[in-house]
Amino acid sequence: MTQEERIRPVIRQELATLANEFAVVRVSLDTTGNGPRLLVEDVETGEQIFLSPLELACLTQATPDDRVEWMRVGAYRDERTPRPEPTGEPEGVQ
């Protein structure tokens, strides 16, 4: 237990464990930060991420192409589509 956890207890409510043939994740509501956020944990690797309401709202604005790129993890990471280098010109001007 960290010093901060001794002073301010960790308050989490597990909401769900989601699983399919590719992954298992645990989703919890975390209230230890400045505001509520979701904690998403990869059960297999232990990796985790906290997502604020703003970050979650941004996810809803992602395009299908954005989401495809997020799926390229592990052995598929090298297959990501390279992003064009910024030219400093306004978009559409070359």
Secondary structure as UniProt FT lines:
FT   HELIX           3..7
FT   STRAND          12..19
FT   STRAND          24..30
FT   STRAND          37..42
FT   TURN            43..45
FT   STRAND          48..51
FT   HELIX           53..60
FT   HELIX           64..70
FT   HELIX           74..79
FT   TURN            91..92
//
